Amino acid sequence: MFAVEITKPATQVVINCSVLPSLITILATPHENLRKEACWAISNITAGNRVQIQAVIDCNVFPLLIDIMNSGSVFKTRKEAAWAILNATSGGTRQQIRYLASIGCIKPLCDMLTVQDSRIVTITLEGLENFLKVGQIDAGGAVNPYSLLIEEAYGLSKIEDLQSHENEQIYCLAGKLIDMYFEVEETVSSSDALPQGQVAGPEHVSSSMNFVVNSNGTPEGGFKF
């Protein structure tokens, strides 16, 4: 077990001592607690600067973290793997965030939205927002590609459900994401259509709510720890 937290001033020293290949080896061990601690150590590195995040990318660590999140690993291990990815979305460059999306980080993060840990749900929403901000810039007014990926991963329905979460920060964040990156489209049911020239009162109007991708977004930025 790793006895001490890796402080930011020491992170580069640890990287220079070739810790990442050793952590990769530990990620492959069948010992759950060791894998959890390795993910925790990696999350400390990805909480560093962009050069340090790039070192993790260059060692192909993130695909291993995705595998852990998609596996039958215990929640504590999957949570540490998620932290490592989410830290990178907070401090990484746009190019690094694009890389994380390209290797499949969005779906396992969307899966974390249904866990009972309010803290991990909160930072997952913030991490998804970091993807959406980059996607909005890349889209240039067109459809945000990461909004589509979130929807394809059933993340949108999970975000919608979080609007009724008991945690105020979570339901506010969920509502913010939907308002800024997904819009509600109202459609009037054809069964409620009135004859031409007749005006419907409030009691006659029936509508359904559908979420569609919104092309409006916000400037780049990440969450702070």
MARNUVO-542132 format. One line per 2 residues: their letters; for each residue x, y, z of N, C-alpha, C, O. Coordinates in Angstrom, 3 decimals, padded with zeros to 6 digits. Each point is the difference from the previous one (the first is absolute). Layout:
# MARNUVO-542132
a	X/Y/Z/X/Y/Z/X/Y/Z/X/Y/Z | ...
This chain:
# MARNUVO-542132
mf	000.847/-001.199/000.000/-000.847/001.199/000.000/000.881/001.247/000.000/001.038/000.034/000.661 | -001.453/000.980/-001.397/000.764/001.231/-000.058/-000.239/000.789/001.285/-001.135/000.317/000.354
av	002.231/-000.011/000.332/-000.125/000.543/001.351/-000.250/001.492/000.034/-000.637/000.493/000.931 | 001.120/000.236/-001.917/-000.139/001.450/000.045/-000.554/000.520/-001.311/000.174/-000.612/-001.054
ei	-000.838/001.739/001.136/-000.528/000.649/-001.191/001.132/000.641/-000.782/000.943/000.542/000.575 | -001.054/-000.613/-001.919/001.001/000.624/-000.855/-000.303/001.489/-000.072/-001.027/000.396/-000.551
tk	001.900/000.422/001.094/-000.219/001.443/-000.042/000.354/000.536/-001.373/000.810/-000.589/-000.716 | -001.422/001.715/000.347/000.224/000.551/-001.334/001.469/000.309/-000.291/000.460/-000.284/-001.106
pa	000.302/000.859/002.058/001.416/000.256/-000.294/000.794/-001.273/-000.267/001.010/000.028/-000.702 | -001.466/-001.136/001.260/000.740/-001.259/-000.159/-000.475/-000.823/-001.186/000.618/-001.010/-000.340
tq	-001.700/001.424/-000.290/-000.590/-000.818/-001.057/000.969/-000.259/-001.141/000.133/-001.137/-000.454 | 000.550/002.184/-000.017/000.910/-000.180/-001.121/001.182/-000.891/000.373/000.488/-000.776/-000.822
vv	-000.036/000.896/002.059/001.093/-000.861/000.468/-000.432/-001.461/-000.054/000.759/-000.863/-000.439 | -001.973/000.595/000.884/-000.531/-001.363/-000.013/-000.107/-000.514/-001.431/000.347/-001.148/-000.278
in	-000.828/001.995/-000.632/-000.104/-000.393/-001.405/001.382/-000.301/-000.569/000.185/-000.985/-000.714 | 000.778/001.837/001.035/001.365/-000.189/-000.503/000.636/-001.289/000.515/000.933/-000.524/-000.609
cs	-001.434/000.023/001.715/000.503/-001.262/000.563/-000.725/-001.213/-000.587/000.091/-001.110/000.525 | -000.810/001.344/-001.622/-000.676/-001.084/-000.741/-001.057/-000.722/000.830/-000.110/-001.225/-000.042
vl	-000.663/002.001/000.794/-001.045/-000.623/000.801/-001.155/-000.497/-000.858/-000.658/-000.975/000.364 | 000.396/001.625/-001.499/-001.177/-000.371/-000.791/000.060/-001.433/-000.520/-001.001/-000.709/000.103
ps	002.134/000.242/-000.663/000.048/-001.414/-000.406/-000.262/-000.958/001.161/-000.629/-001.043/-000.179 | 001.107/001.398/001.358/-000.249/-000.846/001.173/-001.479/-000.009/000.365/-000.548/-001.039/000.369
li	-000.099/002.203/-000.472/-001.426/000.077/000.301/-000.813/-000.788/-001.020/-001.016/-000.606/000.344 | 001.458/000.613/-001.591/-000.680/-000.787/-001.032/000.043/-001.481/000.358/-000.994/-000.711/-000.152
ti	002.131/000.257/000.622/000.132/-001.398/000.418/-000.956/-000.322/001.140/-000.620/-001.064/000.020 | 000.506/001.988/000.929/-000.892/-000.220/001.141/-001.460/-000.021/-000.444/-000.805/-000.741/000.565
la	000.453/001.544/-001.571/-001.383/000.016/-000.484/-000.430/-001.360/-000.545/-001.191/-000.309/-000.047 | 002.166/-000.500/-000.363/-000.308/-001.318/-000.557/-000.049/-001.095/001.058/-000.312/-001.149/-000.311
tp	000.616/001.495/001.545/000.009/-001.010/001.059/-001.419/-000.411/000.371/-000.922/000.809/-000.111 | 000.729/-002.043/000.548/-001.339/-000.422/000.431/-000.376/000.524/001.386/-001.137/-000.168/000.441
he	002.079/000.795/000.239/-000.265/000.491/001.352/-000.738/001.341/-000.057/000.563/001.018/-000.404 | -001.812/-001.038/000.810/-000.877/001.169/-000.139/000.532/001.221/000.736/-000.020/001.108/-000.537
nl	000.491/-001.300/001.754/000.449/001.144/000.784/001.221/000.661/-000.632/000.123/001.225/000.022 | 000.778/-002.024/-000.584/001.172/000.564/-000.667/-000.410/000.799/-001.232/000.544/001.071/-000.267
rk	-001.507/-001.601/-000.476/-000.471/000.732/-001.187/-000.658/001.316/000.403/000.179/001.023/-000.661 | -000.932/-001.059/001.742/-000.634/001.238/000.480/001.058/001.034/000.363/-000.127/001.171/-000.358
ea	001.156/-001.592/001.058/001.049/000.932/000.404/000.784/000.520/-001.202/000.441/001.149/-000.005 | -000.267/-001.985/-001.005/000.678/000.451/-001.217/-000.830/001.070/-000.703/000.541/001.000/-000.473
cw	-001.852/-001.212/000.405/-000.883/001.017/-000.597/000.062/001.295/000.795/000.001/001.091/-000.571 | 000.050/-001.220/001.887/000.097/001.183/000.861/001.289/000.767/-000.278/-000.011/001.228/-000.090
ai	001.128/-001.957/-000.047/001.280/000.651/-000.290/-000.045/000.708/-001.349/000.508/001.113/-000.141 | -001.116/-001.760/-000.845/-000.118/000.613/-001.326/-000.860/001.253/000.072/000.275/000.983/-000.689
sn	-001.317/-001.009/001.519/-000.858/001.185/000.129/000.771/001.177/000.579/-000.303/001.151/-000.311 | 001.290/-001.425/001.146/000.853/001.070/000.517/000.872/000.590/-001.103/000.263/001.202/-000.016
it	000.180/-002.048/-000.898/000.819/000.485/-001.115/-000.849/000.819/-000.966/000.433/001.054/-000.466 | -001.642/-001.532/000.163/-000.854/000.739/-000.937/-000.558/001.277/000.611/-000.562/000.835/-000.708
ag	000.716/-000.678/002.023/-000.367/001.264/000.639/001.108/001.030/-000.144/-000.132/001.129/000.475 | 001.217/-001.510/-001.125/001.119/000.912/-000.205/-000.202/000.895/-001.203/-001.126/000.356/-000.346
nr	002.232/000.005/-000.291/-000.090/000.915/-001.138/-000.189/-000.759/-001.314/-000.072/-001.228/-000.020 | -000.005/001.973/-001.055/-000.303/-000.605/-001.297/001.119/-000.904/-000.502/-000.259/-000.988/-000.686
vq	001.497/001.319/001.025/001.132/-000.850/-000.380/-000.113/-001.352/000.696/000.279/-001.040/-000.596 | -000.689/001.064/001.854/-000.135/-001.236/000.764/-001.187/-000.827/-000.491/000.067/-001.228/-000.033
iq	-001.139/001.892/-000.343/-001.134/-000.707/-000.605/000.436/-000.652/-001.308/-000.389/-001.129/-000.299 | 001.200/001.846/-000.479/000.472/-000.548/-001.266/000.872/-001.234/000.225/-000.023/-000.931/-000.805
av	000.787/000.920/001.887/000.825/-001.173/000.311/-000.876/-001.230/000.215/000.352/-001.102/-000.422 | -001.487/001.293/001.076/-000.937/-001.104/000.211/-000.587/-000.449/-001.334/-000.169/-001.196/-000.237
id	-000.139/002.149/-000.628/-000.504/-000.330/-001.338/001.041/-000.781/-000.782/-000.313/-001.022/-000.611 | 001.555/001.499/000.629/001.067/-000.625/-000.784/000.282/-001.432/000.434/000.464/-000.814/-000.798
cn	-000.741/000.508/002.054/000.201/-001.366/000.504/-001.234/-000.883/-000.204/-000.033/-001.141/000.460 | -000.980/001.672/-001.151/-001.224/-000.759/-000.301/-000.685/-000.539/001.266/-000.461/-001.141/000.043
vf	000.411/001.986/000.963/-000.625/-000.403/001.261/-001.521/000.130/-000.054/-000.709/-000.820/000.583 | 000.204/001.832/-001.270/-001.444/000.262/000.034/-000.843/-001.153/-000.541/-001.054/-000.278/000.571
pl	001.464/-000.413/-001.647/-000.802/-001.159/-000.422/-000.120/-001.068/001.085/-001.021/-000.681/000.093 | 002.064/000.533/000.728/-000.056/-000.966/001.100/-000.997/000.449/001.066/-000.697/-000.823/000.593
li	000.635/002.124/-000.355/-000.972/000.530/000.960/-001.426/-000.205/-000.505/-000.903/-000.315/000.775 | 000.712/000.496/-002.071/-001.323/-000.240/-000.588/-000.394/-001.460/000.172/-001.142/-000.308/000.339
di	002.103/-000.598/-000.578/-000.280/-001.430/000.171/-000.436/-000.301/001.430/-000.915/-000.793/000.221 | 001.568/001.423/000.742/-000.370/-000.209/001.403/-001.410/000.511/000.263/-000.778/-000.655/000.693
mn	000.444/001.816/-001.240/-001.337/000.557/000.205/-001.081/-000.850/-000.654/-001.133/-000.050/000.478 | 001.488/-000.621/-001.575/-000.969/-000.839/-000.708/-000.040/-001.429/000.527/-000.834/-000.798/-000.427
sg	001.726/000.475/001.346/000.118/-001.374/000.488/-000.860/-000.216/001.237/-000.771/000.864/000.416 | 000.935/-002.045/000.150/-000.731/-000.323/001.219/000.751/000.380/001.258/-000.259/-000.549/001.071
sv	001.189/001.484/-001.194/000.760/000.435/001.173/-000.940/000.593/001.046/-001.076/000.500/-000.327 | 001.497/-000.563/001.578/-000.823/000.569/001.065/-000.110/001.511/-000.195/000.818/000.620/-000.678
fk	-001.848/-000.051/001.289/-000.275/001.421/-000.222/001.173/000.886/000.389/000.300/000.961/-000.707 | 000.366/-001.260/001.809/001.097/000.858/000.446/001.107/000.091/-001.044/000.609/001.057/-000.171
tr	-000.347/-002.156/-000.525/001.026/000.012/-001.048/-000.482/000.795/-001.203/000.744/000.808/-000.555 | -001.983/-001.036/000.155/-000.552/000.741/-001.139/-000.066/001.495/000.298/000.215/000.829/-000.885
ke	-000.511/-000.497/002.126/-000.064/001.414/000.378/001.369/000.659/-000.130/000.093/001.125/-000.490 | 000.967/-001.802/000.918/001.340/000.577/-000.117/000.411/000.141/-001.461/000.666/000.967/-000.370
aa	-001.060/-001.927/-000.458/000.284/000.099/-001.436/-000.726/001.201/-000.599/000.552/000.726/-000.827 | -001.800/-000.527/001.258/-000.764/001.157/-000.483/000.659/001.305/000.427/000.082/000.941/-000.788
wa	000.389/-000.879/002.033/000.683/001.206/000.479/001.198/000.332/-000.891/000.230/001.161/-000.339 | 000.531/-002.196/-000.035/001.188/000.226/-000.824/-000.377/000.624/-001.339/000.686/000.899/-000.487
il	-001.770/-001.375/-000.102/-000.456/000.552/-001.277/-000.564/001.401/000.192/000.299/000.905/-000.779 | -001.104/-000.726/001.804/-000.643/001.297/000.231/001.014/001.087/000.322/-000.174/001.148/-000.408
na	001.231/-001.496/001.135/001.055/000.980/000.253/000.617/000.485/-001.306/000.322/001.179/-000.150 | -000.164/-002.102/-000.786/000.591/000.367/-001.289/-000.916/000.917/-000.802/000.477/000.862/-000.737
ts	-001.793/-001.042/000.873/-000.915/000.901/-000.709/000.023/001.391/000.602/-000.294/000.983/-000.680 | 000.646/-000.899/001.961/000.033/001.299/000.670/001.233/000.803/-000.378/-000.096/001.198/-000.266
gg	001.255/-001.848/000.240/001.244/000.725/-000.233/000.606/-000.189/-001.365/001.031/000.598/-000.309 | -001.656/-001.428/-000.525/000.571/-000.314/-001.299/-000.280/001.044/-001.062/-000.871/000.855/000.163
tr	001.614/-000.933/-001.248/-000.224/000.871/-001.150/-001.207/-000.497/-000.788/-000.507/-001.095/000.242 | 000.058/001.907/-001.179/-001.103/-000.443/-000.857/000.387/-001.260/-000.755/-000.807/-000.918/-000.138
qq	002.039/000.872/-000.350/000.451/-001.175/-000.740/-000.011/-001.241/000.889/-000.382/-001.081/-000.448 | 000.796/001.229/001.688/-000.009/-001.134/000.925/-001.418/-000.454/000.310/-000.258/-001.198/000.119
ir	-000.657/002.143/000.011/-001.397/-000.355/000.249/-000.597/-000.685/-001.227/-000.783/-000.940/000.139 | 001.142/001.399/-001.333/-000.448/-000.679/-001.221/000.502/-001.443/-000.025/-000.725/-000.916/-000.387
yl	001.972/000.732/000.803/000.570/-001.353/000.046/-000.808/-000.882/000.942/-000.328/-001.136/-000.344 | 000.008/001.646/001.520/-000.766/-000.781/000.968/-001.356/-000.403/-000.569/-000.462/-001.119/000.221
as	-000.167/002.022/-000.946/-001.285/-000.326/-000.624/000.184/-001.058/-001.083/-000.827/-000.901/-000.142 | 001.910/001.014/-000.620/000.216/-000.896/-001.137/000.254/-001.443/000.414/-000.280/-000.920/-000.769
ig	000.808/000.708/001.977/000.284/-001.370/000.433/-001.150/-000.604/000.808/000.100/-001.132/000.474 | -001.185/001.882/-000.319/-001.190/-000.573/000.616/-000.226/000.304/001.461/-000.600/-000.806/000.711
ci	001.070/001.956/-000.241/-000.176/000.342/001.419/-001.426/000.404/000.357/-000.417/-000.153/001.148 | -000.329/000.663/-002.113/-001.295/000.597/000.332/-001.008/-001.025/000.513/-000.697/000.267/000.979
kp	000.604/-001.427/-001.616/-001.012/-000.975/000.431/000.205/-000.475/001.437/-000.951/000.047/000.781 | 002.154/-000.504/-000.390/000.141/-000.429/001.397/-000.219/001.126/001.002/-000.424/-000.245/001.129
lc	000.713/001.479/-001.539/-000.292/001.122/000.889/-001.508/000.185/000.143/-000.494/000.269/001.096 | -000.233/-000.412/-002.193/-001.463/000.096/000.085/-000.559/-001.076/000.926/-000.979/000.235/000.710
dm	001.597/-001.412/-000.716/-000.459/-001.079/000.875/000.176/000.349/001.476/-000.711/-000.531/000.853 | 001.648/001.416/-000.550/000.235/000.395/001.393/-001.082/000.940/000.529/-000.047/000.276/001.199
lt	-000.812/000.211/-002.073/-001.038/000.938/000.423/-001.096/-000.659/000.829/-000.816/000.693/000.608 | 000.790/-002.014/-000.577/-001.063/-000.692/000.736/000.464/-000.561/001.341/-000.775/-000.657/000.694
vq	002.025/000.907/-000.322/000.504/-000.546/001.267/-000.537/000.822/001.172/-000.536/001.093/-000.184 | 000.689/-001.636/001.385/-000.547/000.642/001.200/000.970/000.973/000.667/-000.314/000.571/001.044
ds	001.470/-000.386/-001.632/001.018/000.905/000.544/-000.208/001.396/-000.593/000.318/000.233/-001.166 | -000.844/000.682/001.957/-000.331/001.337/-000.508/001.226/000.752/-000.506/-000.089/000.751/-000.972
ri	001.225/-000.947/001.620/001.208/000.712/-000.414/000.449/-000.427/-001.389/000.334/000.849/-000.827 | -000.321/-002.154/000.556/000.446/-000.466/-001.308/-001.006/000.388/-001.079/000.387/000.284/-001.133
vt	-001.681/-000.269/001.476/-001.010/000.447/-000.967/000.224/001.471/-000.342/-000.094/000.392/-001.163 | 000.388/000.410/002.165/000.228/001.429/-000.221/001.185/000.246/-000.916/-000.115/000.745/-000.973
it	001.254/-001.362/001.269/001.177/000.262/-000.834/-000.131/-000.643/-001.375/000.629/000.450/-000.957 | -001.446/-001.504/000.853/-000.241/-000.584/-001.321/-000.796/000.966/-000.863/000.298/000.164/-001.183
le	-001.304/000.473/001.761/-000.749/001.016/-000.746/000.922/001.131/-000.442/-000.100/000.484/-001.128 | 000.995/-000.065/002.016/000.933/001.075/-000.338/000.980/-000.455/-001.081/000.362/000.775/-000.886
gl	000.061/-002.032/000.966/000.892/-000.529/-001.018/-000.675/-000.092/-001.359/000.607/000.329/-001.019 | -001.855/-000.774/000.996/-000.742/-000.046/-001.258/-000.175/001.399/-000.576/000.019/000.186/-001.217
en	-000.188/000.789/002.094/-000.094/001.379/-000.483/001.302/000.430/-000.673/-000.028/000.748/-000.978 | 001.163/-001.212/001.490/001.272/000.345/-000.634/000.085/-000.561/-001.414/000.525/000.654/-000.901
fl	-001.043/-001.868/000.704/-000.078/-000.550/-001.355/-000.921/000.858/-000.862/000.334/000.336/-001.137 | -001.487/000.013/001.684/-000.992/000.757/-000.765/000.515/001.375/-000.401/-000.309/000.482/-001.089
kv	001.086/000.149/001.948/000.563/001.309/-000.331/000.945/-000.096/-001.189/-000.042/000.833/-000.906 | 000.889/-001.847/000.915/000.922/-000.188/-001.125/-000.777/-000.352/-001.262/000.300/000.510/-001.079
gq	-001.290/-001.373/001.211/-000.813/-000.374/-001.150/-000.738/001.174/-000.595/-000.169/000.083/-001.217 | -000.274/000.832/002.073/-000.720/001.173/-000.485/000.923/000.903/-000.806/-000.401/000.549/-001.026
id	001.635/-000.398/001.489/000.975/000.801/-000.736/000.299/-000.645/-001.346/000.055/000.680/-001.025 | 000.138/-001.989/001.034/000.309/-000.716/-001.237/-001.168/000.037/-000.979/000.204/000.041/-001.213
ag	-001.429/-000.057/001.742/-001.183/-000.054/-000.865/-000.196/001.288/-000.780/-000.530/-000.026/-001.111 | 000.946/001.150/001.672/-000.139/001.270/-000.696/-001.423/000.330/-000.391/-000.240/000.518/-001.091
ga	-000.707/-000.808/001.965/-001.400/000.295/-000.287/-000.775/-001.195/-000.514/-001.230/000.037/-000.054 | 001.933/-001.104/-000.328/-000.675/-001.221/-000.432/-000.308/-000.863/001.223/000.101/000.462/001.137
vn	-000.470/-001.697/-001.376/-000.340/-000.898/001.100/001.255/-000.374/000.781/001.026/-000.354/-000.580 | -001.122/000.437/001.885/001.115/-000.346/000.878/000.223/-001.514/-000.045/-000.894/-000.757/000.378
py	002.062/000.301/-000.830/000.220/-001.447/-000.120/-000.043/-000.726/001.335/-000.368/-001.173/000.053 | 000.737/001.850/001.019/000.015/-000.666/001.295/-001.388/-000.042/000.625/-000.275/-000.860/000.836
sl	-000.601/001.778/-001.230/-001.405/-000.120/000.391/-000.585/-001.283/-000.583/-000.753/-000.717/000.659 | 001.119/000.448/-001.911/-000.492/-001.214/-000.650/000.541/-001.247/000.683/-000.736/-000.965/000.208
li	002.025/000.981/000.142/000.592/-001.159/000.672/-000.657/-000.247/001.357/-000.228/-001.145/000.390 | -000.068/002.219/000.317/-000.670/-000.140/001.295/-001.396/-000.582/-000.188/-000.428/-000.865/000.764
ee	-000.270/001.338/-001.775/-001.343/-000.515/-000.255/000.048/-001.472/-000.398/-000.827/-000.793/000.450 | 001.805/000.423/-001.301/000.137/-001.390/-000.433/000.350/-000.925/001.164/-000.329/-001.186/-000.021
ay	000.996/001.734/001.030/000.376/-000.790/001.181/-001.099/000.011/001.059/000.236/-000.411/001.137 | -001.436/000.876/-001.495/-001.132/000.126/000.916/000.305/000.957/001.147/-000.627/-000.052/001.057
gl	001.601/000.922/-001.289/000.357/000.965/001.027/-001.024/001.103/000.153/-000.208/000.511/001.101 | -000.438/-000.139/-002.202/-000.970/001.092/000.073/-001.171/-000.362/000.901/-000.442/000.817/000.808
sk	-000.064/-002.044/-000.945/-001.121/-000.408/000.855/000.425/-000.055/001.466/-000.796/000.286/000.896 | 002.054/-000.655/-000.659/000.500/-000.033/001.379/000.148/001.409/000.561/-000.302/000.250/001.167
ie	000.769/000.666/-002.010/000.105/001.394/000.434/-001.391/000.562/000.287/-000.195/000.734/000.969 | -000.758/-001.083/-001.811/-001.372/000.458/000.219/-000.526/-000.510/001.345/-000.640/000.743/000.744
dl	000.912/-002.008/-000.442/-000.448/-000.567/001.277/000.628/000.727/001.190/-000.619/000.124/001.057 | 001.846/000.352/-001.237/000.699/000.670/001.101/-000.593/001.366/000.334/000.341/000.595/001.022
qs	-001.230/-000.096/-001.884/-000.656/001.271/000.301/-000.932/-000.118/001.210/-000.429/001.010/000.558 | 000.121/-002.227/-000.163/-000.829/-000.199/001.192/000.816/-000.588/001.152/-000.563/-000.517/000.964
he	001.884/000.599/-001.068/000.873/-000.525/001.057/-000.145/000.833/001.271/-000.262/001.201/-000.060 | 000.435/-001.847/001.204/-000.151/000.706/001.277/001.142/000.970/000.271/-000.148/000.927/000.796
ne	001.290/-001.135/-001.456/001.153/000.879/000.184/-000.160/001.238/-000.884/-000.105/-000.118/-001.221 | 000.085/001.288/001.828/-000.253/001.237/-000.741/001.044/000.253/-001.076/-000.345/000.407/-001.109
qi	001.618/-000.642/001.420/001.049/000.243/-000.981/-000.166/-000.902/-001.214/000.218/000.427/-001.134 | -000.606/-001.677/001.375/-000.172/-000.943/-001.101/-001.160/000.403/-000.887/000.149/000.038/-001.222
yc	-001.313/000.269/001.810/-001.130/000.321/-000.874/000.186/001.335/-000.708/-000.521/000.198/-001.097 | 001.259/000.718/001.714/000.290/001.268/-000.679/000.952/-000.213/-001.176/-000.191/000.576/-001.071
la	001.213/-001.404/001.274/000.944/-000.300/-001.079/-000.691/-000.729/-001.144/000.242/000.293/-001.171 | -001.105/-001.244/001.517/-000.718/-000.744/-001.031/-000.874/000.935/-000.831/-000.013/-000.077/-001.229
gk	-000.710/000.954/001.906/-000.833/000.959/-000.718/000.814/000.938/-000.860/-000.411/000.354/-001.105 | 001.568/000.051/001.608/000.882/000.893/-000.758/000.469/-000.659/-001.290/-000.009/000.629/-001.058
li	000.422/-001.898/001.139/000.475/-000.693/-001.201/-001.105/-000.121/-001.040/000.229/000.219/-001.189 | -001.420/-000.569/001.643/-001.107/-000.140/-000.941/-000.355/001.341/-000.623/-000.243/000.081/-001.204
dm	000.212/000.963/002.006/-000.340/001.326/-000.513/001.028/000.508/-001.007/-000.361/000.650/-000.981 | 001.639/-000.943/001.218/001.058/000.578/-000.818/000.370/-000.850/-001.210/000.428/000.531/-001.025
yf	-000.592/-001.854/001.139/000.477/-000.867/-001.074/-001.076/-000.885/-000.612/000.235/-000.638/-001.027 | -001.400/000.591/001.639/-001.127/-000.763/-000.531/-001.234/000.870/000.195/-000.166/000.616/001.053
ev	-000.686/-000.562/-002.043/-001.193/000.833/000.151/-001.250/-000.859/-000.075/000.007/-001.082/-000.587 | -001.079/001.578/001.190/-001.265/-000.716/000.017/-000.835/000.441/-001.181/-000.214/001.191/-000.224
ee	-000.251/-002.173/-000.527/-000.839/000.285/-001.162/-001.412/-000.460/000.316/-000.218/-001.170/000.316 | -000.739/002.079/-000.399/-001.386/-000.337/000.299/-000.742/-000.291/-001.291/000.084/000.756/-000.968
tv	-000.818/-001.875/000.970/-000.798/-000.353/-001.164/-001.433/-000.223/000.438/-000.247/-000.675/000.999 | -000.700/001.233/-001.735/-001.417/-000.154/000.318/-000.509/-001.284/-000.610/000.213/-000.257/-001.185
ss	-000.886/-000.556/001.988/-000.529/-001.270/-000.472/-001.040/000.228/-001.083/-000.853/000.879/000.120 | 000.929/-001.689/-001.191/-000.949/000.153/-001.104/-001.417/-000.336/000.439/-000.969/000.485/-000.585
sd	000.851/-001.320/001.620/-001.339/-000.366/000.475/-000.715/001.170/000.653/-001.220/-000.014/000.165 | 002.005/001.037/000.207/-000.590/001.160/000.647/-000.188/001.166/-000.956/-000.365/001.097/000.422
al	000.611/-001.325/-001.705/-000.126/001.079/-000.973/-001.452/000.451/-000.087/-000.915/-000.823/000.039 | 000.704/002.134/-000.156/-001.346/000.559/-000.074/-000.340/000.359/-001.440/000.898/000.198/-000.819
pq	-002.186/-000.113/000.506/-000.408/000.412/-001.347/000.601/001.348/-000.362/000.270/000.834/000.863 | -000.065/-000.639/-002.178/000.595/001.238/-000.481/-000.804/001.210/000.463/-001.225/000.032/-000.123
gq	001.937/000.968/000.660/-000.640/001.230/000.432/-000.400/-000.001/001.461/-000.334/001.048/000.553 | 000.364/-002.227/000.086/-000.383/-000.071/001.413/001.229/000.177/000.874/001.040/-000.608/-000.254
va	-001.154/001.436/001.283/001.108/000.270/000.907/-000.108/-000.899/001.217/-001.061/-000.095/000.618 | 002.145/-000.557/-000.279/-000.011/-000.914/001.145/000.217/000.749/001.297/000.851/000.886/000.079
gp	-001.619/-001.238/000.937/000.242/000.501/001.340/001.052/-000.866/000.664/000.387/-001.037/-000.541 | 000.075/001.450/001.699/001.047/-000.755/000.688/-000.374/-001.453/000.249/000.862/-000.880/-000.013
eh	-002.181/000.622/000.246/-000.410/-001.355/000.332/000.066/-000.936/-001.192/-000.066/-001.217/000.171 | 000.196/001.768/-001.396/000.018/-000.837/-001.191/001.405/-000.295/-000.498/000.175/-000.821/-000.900
vs	000.836/001.480/001.473/001.356/-000.141/-000.522/000.691/-001.190/000.654/000.042/-000.118/001.224 | 000.496/-000.759/-002.064/000.780/-001.134/000.492/001.322/-000.009/-000.733/000.030/000.040/-001.230
ss	001.061/-000.092/001.966/001.313/000.020/-000.649/000.905/-001.049/000.601/-000.186/-000.429/001.139 | 001.165/000.025/-001.916/001.016/-000.932/000.488/001.339/000.691/-000.031/000.231/000.892/-000.816
mn	000.657/-001.306/001.712/001.297/000.642/000.126/001.077/-000.924/-000.531/000.120/-001.136/000.458 | 000.661/001.601/-001.411/001.092/-000.784/-000.544/001.280/000.791/000.107/000.016/001.201/-000.268
fv	001.070/-001.868/000.663/001.286/000.671/000.092/000.737/-000.124/-001.316/000.093/-001.087/-000.571 | 000.431/002.205/000.090/000.813/000.011/-001.205/001.265/000.770/000.299/000.066/000.772/000.957
vn	000.935/-000.992/-001.785/001.282/000.649/000.221/-000.103/001.486/-000.233/-000.579/000.443/-000.992 | 001.143/000.333/001.909/000.013/001.454/-000.080/001.352/000.458/-000.507/001.032/-000.489/000.460
sn	-001.020/001.414/-001.396/001.270/000.478/-000.552/000.581/001.159/000.782/001.064/000.511/-000.351 | -001.749/-000.082/001.418/000.520/001.104/000.811/000.835/-000.549/001.136/-000.388/-000.993/000.616
gt	001.529/001.608/-000.316/000.874/-000.511/001.044/000.689/001.098/000.756/-000.396/001.164/-000.058 | 001.426/-001.543/000.765/000.729/000.939/000.829/001.475/-000.087/-000.285/000.439/-000.960/-000.634
pe	000.365/001.945/001.085/001.435/-000.026/-000.230/000.657/-001.167/000.717/-000.573/-000.614/000.900 | 001.797/000.330/-001.331/000.751/-001.109/000.568/000.329/000.259/001.464/000.199/001.143/000.411
gg	-000.143/-002.229/000.378/000.399/000.115/001.403/-000.260/-001.295/000.717/-000.787/-000.812/-000.487 | 001.400/000.582/001.608/-000.171/-001.249/000.712/-000.331/000.226/001.447/-000.009/001.132/000.482
fk	-000.265/-002.223/000.212/-000.314/000.136/001.413/001.273/-000.026/000.816/001.044/-000.469/-000.455 | -001.150/000.980/001.667/001.147/000.085/000.897/-000.178/-000.980/001.145/-001.121/-000.253/000.440
f	002.222/-000.297/000.041/-000.030/-000.936/001.117/000.546/000.655/001.243/000.057/-000.631/001.055
